[in-house]
């Protein structure tokens, strides 16, 4: 890459030491650049700024210190594909096209031409749009590939199954299958995450004049599930780095190394923004697609990845859907602020549209959180809704204010929790609040539309 920031030798902690932007220099773009960085299966408690003490996340922690850390931000779903569908379309899982990783009748589901994405909205607003990483919303040749959903350029994995392999023999570059010579015949020389980080820096070099939208759905710290089932260790990473000498299981060394590797590369991205003098022109949002995983031999309890919440990936308790989320925009978002404003992935589209100065599609569930980002008072959403079918059981959850309802099966009773007093969702108070149970029941009934690809389990 032609960048003076060398990602491979970048050390955590150097971002703050880089020269600041010259006083009085004019912004290169009236509309802010937007970077959305998405971790894969990172838990609420996996970052230092959320209480983690054993994994180095210095650069992400610096994002929080220089921006806004959210305590009540939620993913779109509790697994990969539907969460990303919510993020892209501005609709929750009761309305978005992709509601699970696969359909019981047709397998992988792709976005349709009628599904408007945040990239399409921003491209019409004059943004250069790029995606680097894992897509999961359209197979090759379908209507849902990134180049048909608003991205001018993209590089990575089309489906989440392929993304389990961190040393793939091929990736996609726009609509072309690119073969990686270093990984042929079982060789392991080209680590996909490193390729993504390099490509992201190249994109910034090439489009510094902006405005641009860069969507970076990284694939770590997800496990290689298939490798984990055969070797017992699916935490695929080139080396353990600083954790090599720890007296930990190898799976946990690998997990920590993956998180810190991602943190290092986020530090490189932030350094690049300063080097290009577009730091003040760029809002960076970091989040995770769902809660922590128990795959590839990894134990989410080892590092306290749930952060005191109940549940993990594939649960609709907050441990499966509440995610670490940070936003940084110098001169606009006050440094070191913490917000408990509840919001979810489907709010990204209207937020990005407002930042770009254009209208959002009318048929979405999301609401712009720009007022919250700018430190203004903003009413909370009417409710946040999730659904997820697993093992023939249809799970639903809704949050309204500080109240959270969870139901496992349409015929089963509703559990009710007061998140303000009971963040761990350990005390079901449904018996004490029949009126709230009735109110939540009505929301669960009206919050969704039927889906041919994801019908209710019989």
Secondary structure, 3 states (H helix, E strand, C coil): CCCCCCHHHCCCCCHHHCCCCCCCCCCCCCCCEEEEEEECCCCCCCCHHHCCCCCCCHHHHHHHHHCEEECCEECCCCCHHHHHHHHHHCCCCCCCCCCCCCECCCECCCCCCCCCCHHHHHHHCCCEEEEEEECCCCCCCCCCCHHHCCCCEEEEECCCCHHHCCCCCEEEECCEEEECHHHHHHCCCCCHHHHHHHHHHHHHHHCCCCCEEEEEECCCCCCCHHHHHHHCCCCCCCCCHHHCCCCCCHHHHHHHHHHHHHHHHHHHHHHHHHHCCCCCCEEEEEEECCCCCCCCCCCCCCCCCCCCCCCCCCCCCHHHHECCEEEECCCCCCCCEEECCCEECCHHHHHHHHHHCCCCCCCCCCCCCHHHHCCCCCCCCCCEEEEEEECCEEEEEEEECCEEEEEECCCCCCEEEECCCCCCCCCCCHHHCHHHHHHHHHHHHHCCCCCCCCCCCC
